């Protein structure tokens, strides 16, 4: 018989899995972990939403969640990819944003609002100001639209002269 305690324990285990690209954050901090349920037969089903289609870290995230759940004593584990609604940087928790800043990575601002239908193509300039996670200055400049991962950009602070990564709004 499945209990609420089993489900809470499974969720707690899954919530602790670090993101492979931003290991200071958990999948829960990023809002990637969407759901955890324990079926009547004891199977744990966890739902993950990729940050974008083709995210190369998804395979590792799926494997990490499954491995940790099995190590916690859950013999049957199923990981599902949840694509609707699509992930947005607005799902990063306040705790996740704090951890990004503490790691010297500027957290994203509010994601652009989208309506139903096709995704509009925007040919506008990139964000004009990103606060430096080290000194707080907004006198910053983008040096590269892409960083170690495609969801981050490289910026430099003109005040403290430190380079930093910035998580782009999605």
trRosetta pair geometry for C-beta under 8 A, 3 or more apart (Angstrom, degrees):
i j d omega theta_ij theta_ji phi_ij phi_ji
1 40 7.9 -32 -133 -152 45 74
2 6 5.4 -109 -158 60 71 145
2 7 7.0 66 169 -44 107 95
2 38 4.8 177 -149 115 128 111
2 39 7.0 -169 -55 107 157 23
2 40 5.7 -119 0 -114 122 37
2 42 6.6 -172 -79 -86 97 51
3 6 4.9 112 56 -2 72 96
3 7 7.4 -139 100 2 47 85
4 7 5.6 -55 -153 40 39 111
4 8 6.1 40 150 -20 70 106
5 8 5.7 -53 -143 38 31 111
5 9 6.1 32 156 -20 65 108
6 9 5.8 -58 -147 38 27 110
6 10 6.3 26 155 -18 64 107
6 38 4.9 -63 121 37 113 173
6 42 7.9 -90 -176 -131 151 69
7 10 5.7 -52 -144 37 31 111
7 11 6.3 31 155 -18 64 106
7 36 7.0 147 -167 116 75 91
7 37 6.4 -13 -130 -141 112 45
7 38 4.7 -132 -83 12 76 108
8 11 5.7 -55 -147 38 30 111
8 12 6.2 33 153 -23 64 106
9 12 5.6 -51 -146 34 30 114
9 13 6.5 32 154 -19 63 104
9 72 7.0 177 152 162 102 133
10 13 5.8 -54 -151 34 31 111
10 14 6.4 25 154 -13 65 109
10 36 5.2 -173 118 163 100 123
10 37 8.0 3 91 121 142 4
10 38 5.6 150 0 -59 154 107
10 44 4.8 -166 -147 -127 141 129
10 46 7.7 -147 158 -70 107 101
10 69 6.2 35 -145 -132 86 107
10 72 7.4 160 -106 96 55 142
10 74 6.1 69 -106 -67 105 150
11 14 5.8 -60 -146 42 31 108
11 15 6.0 35 155 -25 67 110
11 36 4.2 168 -92 68 73 138
12 15 5.7 -54 -144 34 27 114
12 16 6.9 27 157 -23 60 106
13 16 6.2 -64 -161 28 29 110
13 17 7.9 44 146 -40 60 91
13 68 5.4 174 168 137 101 105
13 69 5.6 127 112 -95 137 61
13 72 4.6 -72 -105 -37 152 162
13 74 7.8 -170 57 -1 159 126
14 17 6.0 -34 -166 -4 43 115
14 27 7.2 -66 162 67 77 129
14 28 7.6 111 116 -54 76 104
14 33 5.7 141 141 -140 108 138
14 36 5.0 176 31 -85 152 140
14 46 5.2 180 -121 -119 149 138
14 65 5.4 34 -132 -148 89 102
14 68 7.1 151 -90 88 45 123
14 69 6.4 13 -68 -69 87 106
15 26 6.0 49 165 146 57 145
15 27 7.3 -133 -137 66 34 85
15 28 3.9 21 -147 -40 82 145
15 33 6.2 -152 -97 76 58 166
15 36 8.0 -93 -40 -13 83 146
16 26 5.9 -85 -148 -125 21 136
16 28 7.8 7 -46 5 27 122
16 68 7.2 -160 76 179 99 154
17 26 6.1 105 68 -157 44 86
17 27 5.0 6 80 1 100 116
17 33 7.5 128 48 -68 111 128
17 61 7.2 107 136 -153 133 71
17 64 5.0 128 -158 128 121 113
17 65 5.2 -65 -47 -85 168 69
17 68 5.7 -153 -82 11 102 154
18 23 4.6 37 161 -149 136 67
18 24 7.7 77 -147 -1 115 9
18 25 6.9 117 -151 82 72 41
18 26 5.7 -72 -97 -102 45 55
18 27 7.6 138 -179 -27 7 73
18 64 7.7 -91 55 170 61 154
19 22 4.5 12 85 58 130 79
19 23 6.4 -140 70 -83 65 34
19 25 4.9 6 12 82 121 94
19 26 6.9 143 -23 -166 79 11
19 27 6.0 135 -72 -76 76 60
19 29 7.7 -96 -21 62 115 105
19 30 5.7 79 -68 -26 136 144
19 32 7.2 116 -97 11 105 147
19 57 7.2 35 -175 159 81 150
19 61 7.2 -11 -130 -97 59 109
20 23 6.9 10 -140 -74 21 85
20 57 4.8 -175 58 -148 116 112
20 60 4.6 26 -43 110 159 140
20 61 6.5 -121 -6 -63 109 73
20 64 7.2 -176 -57 -28 103 147
21 57 5.2 -87 -25 -75 110 151
21 148 7.5 170 -162 111 100 109
21 149 5.1 47 -167 -62 142 150
21 151 7.9 96 116 43 152 119
22 25 4.7 12 117 28 110 113
22 30 7.3 126 65 -74 129 125
22 100 7.3 -17 -167 -100 135 89
22 103 7.8 141 -162 81 90 165
22 105 7.4 -93 -131 43 115 170
24 99 5.0 179 138 165 105 111
24 100 7.3 150 89 -84 124 42
24 102 7.4 -161 174 81 146 100
24 103 4.6 -164 15 -66 168 142
25 29 4.1 -131 -162 83 91 137
25 30 5.4 92 143 -48 133 94
25 92 7.9 -44 -146 -142 147 101
25 96 5.2 52 -132 -138 118 93
25 99 5.5 148 -82 96 77 139
25 100 7.0 9 -59 -63 123 82
26 29 4.6 110 49 -2 72 98
26 30 7.3 -147 93 2 44 85
26 33 7.8 -24 139 -6 93 130
26 96 7.9 -111 45 -92 68 99
27 30 5.8 -59 -150 43 35 108
27 32 4.4 -86 -164 69 85 110
27 33 4.3 94 121 -37 106 100
27 48 6.9 -53 -171 -122 138 106
27 61 6.3 115 -96 -153 129 114
27 65 7.1 -23 9 -75 163 113
28 31 7.6 40 -176 -72 33 29
28 32 7.8 -88 -62 48 20 72
28 33 4.9 -34 -79 40 62 130
28 93 7.2 8 137 -15 74 138
29 92 6.7 15 150 -155 69 73
29 93 5.3 -101 -146 35 52 110
29 95 5.8 -104 -121 96 97 96
29 96 3.3 140 173 -85 94 103
29 99 6.4 -21 -161 32 153 142
30 33 7.9 100 64 2 84 76
30 51 7.3 -62 170 -78 127 110
30 91 7.1 40 149 106 48 98
30 92 5.7 -25 -135 -105 42 79
30 93 8.0 -55 -31 5 13 83
30 96 5.9 155 -67 -138 43 151
31 34 8.0 46 168 -83 62 66
31 49 7.6 -34 129 59 77 119
31 87 6.7 143 106 -146 104 96
31 88 7.9 -37 102 64 149 58
31 90 7.9 7 -2 92 174 50
31 91 2.6 169 148 142 168 108
31 92 5.8 -101 -3 -66 112 34
31 93 6.7 155 -54 -35 88 75
31 96 7.7 -99 -20 3 82 163
32 48 5.5 12 156 -157 90 85
32 49 5.7 -147 -150 60 55 69
32 50 7.4 30 -140 -106 105 21
32 51 6.8 -49 -93 -56 109 79
32 61 6.8 -76 142 -162 145 153
32 87 6.7 4 -103 -114 65 141
32 91 7.8 130 -47 114 42 133
33 36 7.1 -5 177 -40 110 103
33 46 6.9 -47 -145 -173 90 108
33 47 7.6 108 -169 81 49 60
33 48 6.3 -32 -101 -103 46 74
33 65 7.6 155 -104 -107 105 135
34 47 4.1 -60 69 103 109 106
34 48 6.5 176 6 -99 95 18
34 49 5.2 83 -49 -19 124 102
34 82 4.8 -62 38 46 163 151
35 45 7.6 -4 111 112 102 88
35 46 6.9 174 90 -152 58 42
35 47 4.1 32 43 29 93 118
35 82 7.3 93 15 -45 105 153
36 44 6.7 -9 -167 -172 89 99
36 45 7.4 163 -150 85 42 51
36 46 4.9 -3 -103 -106 79 81
36 47 7.6 -139 -62 20 44 71
37 44 7.4 164 85 -153 39 54
37 45 5.2 -11 61 58 88 96
38 42 6.7 -20 -175 -146 100 33
38 43 7.2 160 -155 80 56 39
38 44 5.4 -27 -100 -98 75 68
38 45 7.8 171 -91 17 25 72
38 74 7.8 -119 -113 -127 108 125
39 42 6.9 -35 74 34 76 19
39 43 4.6 4 37 56 118 90
39 44 7.9 -149 10 -75 78 21
39 45 6.4 63 -32 -12 103 112
41 76 7.2 -24 117 64 99 156
42 74 7.4 -176 164 -149 87 77
42 75 6.9 24 130 47 125 97
42 76 5.9 98 103 38 88 114
43 76 4.1 -63 -104 115 75 119
43 77 7.1 171 -163 -86 70 20
43 78 5.9 27 171 -3 116 108
44 69 5.3 -141 79 -174 152 142
44 74 4.6 10 -11 177 132 149
44 76 6.9 152 17 94 67 64
44 77 5.0 -15 64 -113 99 72
44 78 7.1 179 89 29 50 66
45 78 4.8 -15 -108 71 75 104
45 79 7.9 167 -157 -89 51 24
45 80 6.3 20 -176 -8 96 114
46 65 5.3 -131 91 157 158 138
46 66 7.9 -149 37 -71 128 63
46 69 7.1 -155 -26 -52 133 149
46 77 7.3 -3 5 -168 106 95
46 78 7.5 170 25 88 63 53
46 79 5.3 -20 68 -114 95 71
46 80 7.1 179 88 26 43 74
47 79 7.9 150 -94 -165 24 56
47 80 4.8 -28 -105 74 72 100
47 81 7.6 113 -156 -135 68 6
47 82 4.3 44 179 -30 113 126
48 58 7.2 152 117 -145 131 85
48 61 5.9 153 -163 127 158 125
48 62 6.5 -137 31 -83 150 74
48 65 6.9 -163 -56 -10 130 158
48 79 6.3 3 3 -175 114 102
48 80 7.3 161 24 82 67 48
48 81 6.1 -39 73 -110 81 54
48 82 6.7 163 72 20 26 88
49 81 7.4 106 -105 -169 38 63
49 82 4.8 -56 -75 78 86 90
49 83 6.9 146 -133 -94 85 28
49 86 7.2 154 -176 -156 121 36
49 87 4.5 155 128 -61 115 102
50 53 6.6 107 89 -92 136 31
50 54 7.9 143 149 40 153 28
50 55 4.1 -176 -167 20 114 130
50 58 4.9 -34 -96 -82 113 122
50 81 6.8 2 -22 -151 98 109
50 83 7.7 -4 30 -102 93 75
50 87 6.4 -135 93 1 37 136
51 55 5.3 109 45 -93 82 144
51 87 5.2 -95 -120 96 37 147
51 151 5.6 -16 136 -84 143 151
51 170 6.7 101 176 50 85 164
52 55 5.4 125 59 -61 64 96
52 87 7.3 -103 -57 61 45 113
52 150 7.4 -82 51 92 148 117
52 151 6.8 179 -4 -78 122 106
52 170 6.5 -113 -70 -148 104 151
53 83 7.8 38 -88 -132 95 115
55 58 4.9 104 85 -35 97 99
56 59 7.5 -39 178 18 49 101
57 60 5.4 -61 -164 47 61 111
57 61 5.7 65 140 -28 85 104
57 149 8.0 -9 -29 -126 125 135
58 61 5.5 -56 -144 36 32 112
58 62 6.2 34 159 -20 67 104
58 81 7.1 28 -168 -107 132 120
59 62 5.9 -53 -149 35 29 111
59 63 6.4 25 154 -15 63 109
60 63 5.7 -56 -145 41 32 110
60 64 6.0 33 157 -22 67 108
61 64 5.8 -55 -144 36 28 111
61 65 6.4 25 159 -16 64 106
62 65 6.2 -58 -150 36 26 106
62 66 6.3 20 156 -13 63 112
62 79 4.5 152 -149 113 89 156
62 81 7.8 -44 -83 -66 123 90
63 66 5.9 -60 -146 42 29 109
63 67 6.0 28 158 -20 66 111
64 67 5.8 -55 -142 38 27 110
64 68 6.3 22 161 -15 64 108
65 68 6.1 -60 -148 39 27 106
65 69 6.3 24 157 -17 64 110
65 77 7.8 -177 123 174 81 134
65 79 5.8 116 81 -102 124 127
66 69 5.9 -59 -147 38 28 109
66 70 6.3 26 156 -17 65 108
66 77 4.7 151 -139 112 78 138
66 79 5.5 -86 -59 -32 103 123
67 70 5.8 -57 -147 38 29 109
67 71 6.2 29 155 -19 65 108
68 71 5.5 -52 -143 38 32 113
68 72 6.4 31 154 -19 64 107
69 72 5.7 -58 -150 37 32 111
69 74 4.5 -45 163 56 90 129
69 77 4.7 125 91 -104 133 138
70 73 7.9 141 180 6 31 8
70 74 6.1 -90 -90 72 36 72
70 75 7.0 63 -132 -120 79 26
70 77 5.8 -96 -56 -8 85 136
74 77 5.7 88 116 -69 112 97
83 86 6.5 -7 178 -90 63 70
85 88 7.9 -22 130 -15 111 104
87 91 6.2 -89 -157 27 76 143
87 170 7.0 25 107 103 84 127
88 91 5.6 116 68 -11 68 95
88 111 4.5 -120 -175 24 110 171
88 170 5.8 -158 -137 97 51 75
89 92 5.6 -15 -173 -5 63 114
89 108 4.0 -8 158 65 150 155
89 111 5.0 148 47 -65 89 110
89 167 6.4 154 -132 136 131 111
89 168 7.5 -151 -53 104 150 43
89 169 5.1 -122 40 -133 142 51
89 170 5.1 114 -25 34 96 77
90 110 6.5 34 -91 -146 102 62
90 111 4.9 -95 -32 12 97 113
92 96 4.4 -125 -176 95 86 135
92 97 5.7 109 127 -57 114 83
92 100 7.7 9 176 -23 143 136
92 107 6.7 -165 111 -156 149 112
92 108 6.9 119 22 38 142 104
92 167 7.6 80 -52 116 163 156
93 96 4.4 104 52 2 76 102
93 97 7.1 -137 97 -3 44 83
94 97 5.6 -52 -148 36 34 112
94 98 6.4 38 152 -21 65 103
95 98 5.6 -52 -150 35 32 114
95 99 6.4 32 152 -18 64 105
96 99 5.7 -53 -147 36 32 111
96 100 6.5 37 153 -22 64 102
96 107 7.6 121 117 -119 78 126
97 100 5.7 -48 -149 31 33 114
97 101 6.6 32 153 -16 63 105
97 107 4.0 37 -142 -114 85 168
98 101 5.9 -57 -153 37 31 110
98 102 6.3 30 152 -18 66 108
99 102 5.6 -54 -144 39 33 113
99 103 6.3 27 156 -15 65 109
100 103 5.9 -66 -152 41 28 106
100 105 4.4 -83 -174 82 84 101
100 106 7.2 -6 139 115 114 9
100 107 4.5 119 77 -73 142 87
100 133 7.3 -112 129 -115 76 147
100 167 6.4 -60 -148 -9 150 130
101 104 7.8 57 -180 -62 31 15
101 105 7.1 -99 -75 67 25 56
101 106 7.2 43 -99 -116 71 37
101 107 6.1 -49 -49 -17 87 103
101 133 4.6 -164 -144 -146 65 108
103 133 7.9 -16 72 144 51 153
104 133 5.3 151 -149 91 33 127
104 134 6.2 21 -126 -65 86 93
104 162 7.9 -97 -155 150 116 133
104 164 5.5 -136 164 -127 84 104
104 165 7.5 77 117 31 81 83
105 133 6.2 43 62 -18 17 166
105 152 7.3 -60 -151 -130 118 130
105 164 6.6 174 -109 178 36 96
105 165 4.7 -23 -123 77 90 97
105 166 7.0 170 -173 -90 70 26
105 167 6.4 62 156 -29 113 94
106 130 5.0 83 144 166 163 115
106 131 6.4 158 -134 72 118 63
106 132 7.2 -84 -77 -131 118 20
106 133 4.8 -148 -76 -42 63 104
106 155 6.7 -6 11 39 140 142
106 164 5.9 93 -21 126 96 127
106 165 7.1 -159 24 100 76 46
106 166 4.1 -14 62 -111 113 81
106 167 6.9 -153 91 18 62 70
107 133 7.8 106 -7 -92 69 117
107 167 5.9 -15 -143 42 39 119
108 111 7.0 31 141 -67 134 75
108 166 7.5 106 -84 168 60 79
108 167 4.6 -83 -41 100 92 93
108 168 6.3 32 -103 132 114 13
108 169 4.5 143 -171 -77 122 65
108 170 7.6 -69 -127 5 167 68
109 127 6.9 151 15 -127 131 145
109 130 8.0 -127 -32 -112 106 78
109 169 5.7 -45 62 -65 73 127
110 169 6.9 27 99 -126 28 137
111 169 4.5 173 -106 -176 59 100
111 170 5.9 -35 -124 75 122 33
112 122 7.7 -125 -123 -32 176 159
112 169 6.4 111 -12 128 74 127
114 119 6.7 -30 -140 -121 138 74
114 120 7.6 -171 -129 14 90 93
125 128 6.9 49 116 -71 124 84
126 142 5.8 15 92 -21 144 166
126 145 6.7 -155 -74 -112 150 97
126 153 7.5 130 -169 -117 148 170
127 130 6.0 76 111 -57 127 94
127 142 7.8 119 65 -54 77 128
127 169 7.4 107 -57 7 132 114
129 138 4.5 30 -179 179 123 106
129 140 6.5 112 -152 47 61 94
130 138 7.3 169 77 -140 19 71
130 140 5.3 -77 64 83 76 145
130 142 7.7 84 9 -69 125 84
130 155 5.5 -98 67 -102 133 170
130 166 5.0 -15 -175 -119 162 146
131 136 5.8 -16 -177 -158 112 46
131 137 7.0 160 -151 82 66 27
131 138 5.1 -42 -92 -86 68 77
131 140 7.2 169 -121 -9 11 137
132 135 5.0 9 96 48 131 78
132 136 6.1 -43 67 10 84 11
132 137 4.8 20 16 51 122 77
132 138 7.6 -144 -4 -76 77 28
132 139 8.0 -22 -23 57 118 61
132 140 5.6 167 -59 -75 85 123
132 155 7.8 -148 -98 116 69 121
132 157 3.8 36 -98 -94 138 130
132 159 6.7 -128 1 46 154 111
132 160 6.3 151 160 28 161 115
132 162 6.9 105 -161 64 123 104
132 164 6.3 136 -146 12 70 147
133 164 5.6 168 28 -162 103 155
134 157 6.7 -115 49 -9 110 157
134 160 5.7 -115 97 75 123 159
134 162 5.2 19 26 62 158 154
134 164 6.7 -160 -15 -67 104 136
135 157 6.3 125 36 177 114 159
135 159 5.6 -132 92 97 147 124
135 160 4.3 154 -18 -32 142 134
135 162 7.5 140 -9 24 106 122
137 140 6.7 140 106 -46 88 87
137 157 5.6 104 65 -159 117 111
137 158 7.3 -120 127 58 140 71
137 159 3.8 135 -32 9 172 146
137 160 6.8 170 14 -8 130 90
139 157 6.9 74 86 -167 73 69
139 158 4.4 -85 136 58 100 110
139 159 5.1 104 63 -39 117 96
140 155 5.2 27 168 170 120 121
140 156 6.6 167 -157 84 76 38
140 157 5.1 -41 -101 -103 90 55
140 158 6.5 -161 -93 0 30 83
141 155 6.6 163 85 -157 34 77
141 156 5.7 -17 61 58 84 86
141 158 6.5 67 -8 -46 102 105
142 145 6.8 41 167 -79 130 56
142 153 5.8 -25 -141 153 108 131
142 154 7.2 105 -164 83 63 55
142 155 5.4 -48 -102 -100 49 79
142 166 7.8 -81 -106 33 88 141
143 154 4.8 -58 66 110 97 103
143 155 6.4 152 6 -120 85 21
143 156 5.2 60 -37 -13 123 107
143 163 7.0 -48 19 -128 147 106
144 147 6.7 127 93 -75 112 59
144 153 6.4 -173 94 -166 60 72
144 154 4.1 33 45 40 97 114
145 153 5.3 -50 -159 -121 31 110
146 150 5.8 -29 -134 -120 108 58
146 152 7.5 80 -161 82 44 58
146 153 6.5 -40 -71 -108 17 62
146 154 7.7 3 88 -4 29 91
147 152 3.8 -50 44 103 131 101
147 153 5.8 174 -28 -128 101 7
147 154 5.0 136 -91 -50 94 80
147 165 5.0 74 -136 -127 167 107
147 166 7.9 154 -32 40 140 58
148 152 6.6 8 45 60 72 130
148 165 7.4 -41 16 -106 98 143
149 152 5.3 71 63 15 84 101
151 167 6.2 3 140 -148 94 77
151 168 5.9 -144 -176 41 52 95
151 170 6.8 -47 -136 -39 100 133
152 165 4.7 4 177 -177 131 113
152 166 6.3 145 -160 70 75 41
152 167 5.6 -44 -99 -95 80 49
152 168 6.6 -175 -108 -9 23 86
153 165 7.1 146 73 -158 37 63
153 166 5.0 -25 62 62 88 99
153 168 5.6 83 -16 -61 104 105
154 163 6.4 -10 -172 -172 99 110
154 164 7.8 156 -155 85 56 32
154 165 6.2 -42 -100 -102 55 62
154 166 7.6 164 -100 16 8 88
155 163 7.1 153 87 -159 43 61
155 164 5.5 -24 69 68 91 79
155 165 7.4 127 22 -127 83 13
155 166 5.0 49 -8 -21 125 123
156 161 7.2 -8 178 -160 101 41
156 162 7.2 -175 -151 96 65 32
156 163 4.9 -36 -98 -101 81 66
156 164 7.4 146 -98 19 32 68
157 160 4.8 16 102 46 135 83
157 161 6.4 -67 83 -20 81 12
157 162 5.2 16 34 52 115 73
157 163 7.8 -153 10 -81 74 20
157 164 6.8 42 -27 3 99 114
158 161 7.2 24 -150 -80 22 56
